C-alpha cells in the first residue's frame, strides 16, 4: 500500500497530558470498566442465544429461507480462507456496500496489493457485494467470541474499517484485545442514538474506547460524538464518501444527459406510507402528461408484494422490472430487483426519494439521483441525511416538501418549466462535484492508523 503522509502539522491523534498519578488511576478504572462491560455483554448475549435457541431451531426446520440465512451467518466465514495482514471492511447493508466499493476502488488505484475482505450484516448487502465483485465477502456472524474468534484467527487483519454506524460490541472488543486499529469511516450518529446513549453514557464510552478514530460526515455528527464524551483528537469531519460515488456521471454535462429529453420520473427508495401519495401524484400527472413513464422502487424488496397490491387498488396497469421484455416501455414499472435503481436514475428527468415523510425512517439517499443531474424532491424528515438535504436545498438542486399532498404540485411545476428543471438538475450535480474528495481523506486516515 502506498503510505500517505500524516495530516501536515496536525497529527491524527494528539495525546492528552495528565498528571502521572491521575493517569494511572484513570487507566486502572478504564481497564476495569472495559473488563466488566465486556463480561456483562458477552454473558447477556450468550444467555439470550441460549434461551432463543429452541425457537431458532424450530424456525430453521420450517423456514428454509431463515435456515439458509442462519447457516450463511454462522458458517460463511469458513469459506473465505486465511488472509493474514488483510484490510477488513465491514459494510452492513446495500448502501454501505456501495461506499465500500468506492473505497476499495480508490485503494487499488493507489497500488494497494493486500487482500481486502468485506463483511456484511444483511443478506441484501451480501448479495450486492457479490454482484459488485468486491472479492472475498462473508456475512458477519453473531456478535459473540464463539464465532468471532474464528473470524479473527482466519483474517488477522491489520485494520478494520467500519462503515457509517456499525459499532458492534463483540467485534470492537475482539479488536481491542488483539490491538487491531479500528476506523469508523463515513460515520454518522442520529439524534435518536444520542438520546439513547445519553441515558447510558458508560455504554457508549465503552464502545468508543475501542474505536481508534471517527471520520464523520458532518459537523453535527462530530458535535454529537463530542457531547457523548469522545475525545476531540479522535474525531474529524471529512464529509460523505457517497459524493465520490458517481465520478464519471458527475463529470458529464447535465445538458447532454437524459434529463434533457426524458419522460421518466423515478420514485426511489420508498418506505411504508410513501406509495399512497406517490400513486395519487401519478394519477394526476398522467391526466395532464399522458406520455410520462414512472418507476416505483421500494427501499426493501420484501415489500414489493405489498406495493403491488396498493397499485392494483388504484387500478393502474404496471409491470415488474424482472418481467420486462427487451423493448417494453410500460407506463409504470415496479422495481423488484437490486442494483437497478441507478440505471433508472440515469435515464430519468425527475426523482423523488422516499423515507422523508415519516420521522421514523428519517430519509434515504438523495445523492444518487443528484449525481445524475436530476432535481430531487424529498420530505422534511431527513434525520439520517441532514447535511445532504441542507446542501441540495441550499444549492437549489433539492426541493424539500413539508407534506405528502405537496408532491404532485412539486412535480408538476418542474414538468411545466423545463428551464427550472435543467437549472436545478445542474445545481444538484454541481453540489455533488464540489463535495468530492472524501475517499482520499479516508485513505489518508487508514494509513495514519496503520503506521501508529
N, C-alpha and C positions, 0 to 999 in steps of 0.2 A: 504493500500500500504506500502511496506517496504521502509522506508525512508533511502535514501543513504546519506552519509556524503558529506559536501561541498568539493570542489576540493582541498584537502590538505590545504596548507597555502595560496592558491590562491583563494580568494573568487570570486564568479562568476561575481559580479558587484561591482566595486570599485567607490565610489562617487568622483566626481571631487571637488576640493576645490576652491571656488570663494570668492572674497570679498563680504561681505554681501550686499552692495548696488548694485554691479554688478549682483549678483544672483537674487535679487528682480526684477531688470529691465529685465533681461533675461527671468525670469518666466512670467512676465507680457506680454512681447512681444510674447513669445511662446504660452501662453494661447490664446491671441488674434488671432495669426496666425491660430491656430488649430480651433478656433470657426469659423473664416472666411472661411477657406478651407472647413470645413465640411458643412457650409451653402451653399457655391457655388456648391460643388459637388452634394449634395442632391437636390438642386434646378435644376441644369442642368440635372441630371439623371431623376428626376420626369418629367421635361418638355419633355425630349426625349421620355419617355414611353407614355406620353400623346399624343404627335404628332404621334407616331408609332402605337398607339392602334387600329385605324381603319384598318390598314394594317395587324396587328397581328390577329385581329378578323376575317378578311376576309380569311386569310390563314388558320386559325383554322377551318373554315367552310368547306373548300375544300381539306384540307390535314389532314387526320386522324392521321398520324404519328406525324406531328407537333403539333396537338391538344393534343395528349397524352403526348408529351414532355413538353408542357407548363403547363398542368394540374399537371404533376408529380412535376415540379419545384415549382409551386405555392402552391400546397396542400400536397405535400409529407410529410412534417414535421409534419403535423397534426396526422399522423397515428402512430407516434413513442412513444406517451405518454409523461409522465413527468419524468425527471431524474435529480433532483436537486443534485449538487455536482459532476456531472459526469466528465469524461475526454472526450473532444471533439477533434476528429482528422479530419481535412479537407484534402481530397485527390482528386485532380482534375480529373485525368484520370486513365486508367488501370495501368500504371507504378507506379503512386503514390499510388494506392490501394495496390499494391504488397509490397511497402515499409511500408504502414500502417499495413499490415498483419504481417510483421516481428516484428514491434514494439509492436503490441498488443500481439503476442505470447510471446515475452520476458517479457512484463509487467505481464501477467497472470502467467508465470513461476515463477516470483518473488513474487507472492502472491497478486497481485492487485485484489481487490474484487469490486471496484466501477464499475458502468456501463461505458462502453467505446462506445461512439456514433461516427459513421463515416458518414461524408457527402461527396458527390462527385459533381463535376460540370458536367461532360459529362455523357451521357446515358450509354456508354460502361463501364465507370468506375463504375456506379451504378450497372449494371448487374454483373460485375466482383466481386464487394464487396458482393453482394448477393450470388453469386456462391461460394465464399470463406467462407461463413458463418461468416461474421465479426460482427454479432449481429445487433442491431438497425442501420439501414442505411437509409439515405434520400438524395434526390437531393437538392443541395443548391438553395434557392430561389433567385429571383433578388436582387441585392445589394442595397436594399433600406430599411429604417426603417419600411416602411409599411408592409413588410413581415418579415424582420429580427427580429424585436422586439418580434414577436410571438414565433420565434425560441428561442431567449434568455430567454423568460419567461418560456418556457417549459423545457429547458435544465438546465439553471442556472449553467453553467459549472465552475469547479474550475480552469481549464486550457484549453486553445485552442492550439493545435499543428497544424501548417500549414506545409504541405509537399512541399518542394523544392522552389516554387516561387509564391505561391498563396496569394498575398498581395492585397486583395480586400478592397478598401477604406471604404465602408459602414460597412463591417464586422469588420475591425480594429477599426473604430470609435465607434461601439457598444461595443466592448471590453474595449476600453479606458473609455467610460462613466460608465461602470459597474465595472471597476477596475479588469478585468479578465486578468491575465498574458497570454502573447502570446509567444510561441516559434516557430521560423521558423527552422524546422528540415530538415536535408539533403539539406540545402539551396544552391542555385546556382543563379548566375546572369550573363547573357550573355553580351558580349561587345556591342551588338546592344541595349540592355536595358540601359546600362551605357551611351551610346551616346545620347539616347533619354532623359533620366533623366538629363543628363548634360546640356541640353537646358532649362530644367525647374527644377532646383535643389530644389526649395521650395516645389514642389510636392513630391519628394522623402523624403525630411526631414519630411514632414507632415505624410507620410505613416510610415516611420521608427520609428517615435516617439512613435507609438502605439505598436511596437514590443518590447517585453521585452529582447529578446536575439536571436542572429543569430548563429545557429550551421551550419557551411557551409562545403562543400565537399572539397574544395581545397584552397591553399594559394592565388591563382588567384582570386577566388570568394571573399575572405576576403579583398584583396587589393582593389578590385573594390568597395566594400561597404565602406571601409575607405576613398577612394577617393571621394565618394559621400557624405561624412560627418557623417557617423555612428561612434559613439564613440568607441574607441579601446576596452573598457571594456565591450562592448556589442557583441563582435564578437569572435568566436573561430573556428579554423579549426579542425574538428573532423573526416573528411573522409566521405565516401559514404556508407550508410546503405545497399545498394544493394550488397555490398561484403558479407553481412551476410545472403543473401537470400537462398543460396543453401548449407545449413550446412551439411546435410548427404551426398550430392553428392561430396562436396569438400573433405570430409574425405575418400571417396572411392579412391583406387589407380587407376590412369588413365589406367594402362596396362590391368586391368581387365574389363574396361568399353567397351562400344560399339565401340569406335574408333579403337579397335584392329582388328576388322573383318568386320566392317560395309561397305556397298557400297552406303550409303545415303549422299547426300550433301544438306544442307538446306540454302536457300536464305531467310533470315528472315528480317522482318520489312522493306520491300521495299517501296520506295516512287516513285512518278512520275519521269520518266527518268531512273529508275534503271532497270526496267524489260526488256527493249530492250537489253542492254549489257548482262543481265542475260540469255536471250534466245539465244543470239549469242554464249555465252560460253557453254550453254547446248548442242547445236547442234554440236559444235566442240568436246566437251568431249565425247559425245555419239559415235562419229565415232571411237575413239581410245579405249573407255571403254564402250562397249555395255551393260555391266551388271549394270552400275550405275543407281541409282534412285535419283530423285530430288524432292524437295518441294519448292514452292514459297509461301511466306506468306506476303501479303501486310500489311503495318502498319495500314491502315484503311480498315475495311471490306467493306465499301461502294464502294471501288474501284475494288472489285472482278469482277464485270461485265466488266469493262474497261480492266482489265488484261486478262480475258477470251478471249476477242476479239483480243488482241495482240497475245496470244498464238495460236489462230486459224490462224492468219495471217502467222505465221511461219510454219503452217501445222503439228504441233506436237499434238499427242493424249495426253489427260490428264483426270484426274478425280477430281471432287470436293471432298474435305475431307468429307463433310456432306453426300455424296452419296457412300462412300466406303463400300463394303461388308466386312464381318468379316475377310476373308482370302485374300482379294485383295491386291496386291502389284504392282500398275501401275508404269510405268517409271517416270511419272510426276504427282504430286498432287498439286492442288491449295488449300491452306488452307483458308477456308471460315467460320471458327468458332473461337470464342475467347477461350483463356485458353488452347489451344492445342499445341502452338509453342514449349514450353519446352519439351513436350513429344517427339517431333521430334528431338530436340537438343540432348536429352538423348540417342537416337539411331543412331546418325549420326557420320560421320568420319571427316567432314569439315563443316565450316559455313562461309557464307558471310552475313554481316549485312548492310542493306541499309541506305540511308539518307546521305551518306558522299560524294556523287558526286556533290551535289548542296549546296552551302553555305547557301541558304535559309532554308534548312532543318537541317543542322548542326549536322548530325549524329543521330543514335539511340543507344539503349542499347546493348553494346558489352560484358557486363559482364556475361549475362545469358549463352551464349554458352561457354564462357571461363570457367565458373563454372563446366561445364560437361567435361572438359578436351579436348576441341576442339581448334585447331588453328583457329583464327578468322581473316578474311580478311575484310577490310573496306576502304572507300575512305579518301581523305585528308581533307575534310571539316568536322571536328568533334568539332565544336564550343561548343556544349552542352555537350560534353564528352571529353574535352581536357585532363584532368588528367588521366582518364581511358585509353584513347588511348596512352598517353605517357607511362604509366606503362606497358601496354601489349606489346608495341613495344620494350621498353627497355628490357623487360624480354625475348623477342623472341616469346611470345605467340600470338602476334598480328602482322599482316602484313598490312601495310598501303600502298595503291597504289594511284598514282597520277592521273590516267586517267582510265575511264571505259574499254578502249581497253586492259588494262593490266590484267583484271580479269581472262581471260582464262589462261594466262601464269602462274599466281599465283596459280590457282587451279591445273593445270597440273603438275607443279613442285612438289607440295605436294603429289599428287596422285602417282607419279612415284618414290617417295622417302619415303617409309614407316618409315624409321628411323627418318628422319627430321620431319615427320608428328607427330610421337609419342613424339619426344623431344619437339616440340613446344606446343603440347597439354598439356604435363606435366608442361611446363613453365607457360602456361595460367592458369592452375588450381592452381599452387603454388602461382601465383600472387593474386588470389582470397583469398587463405588461409592466406597469410601474411598480408592482409589488413582488416581482420575481427575485430570485437570488437566495431564497431561504435555504434551499438544499445545500448550497455552498457553505453557509454558516453552520449548518448541522454537521457536515463532514468535518469542518474545522474543529468543532467541539469533540467529535468522536476521536480525532487524532490527539487532541489535548488530553482527554481522559485516558487514552491508552499509553501515553508517554509519561504519565504521572509517576 
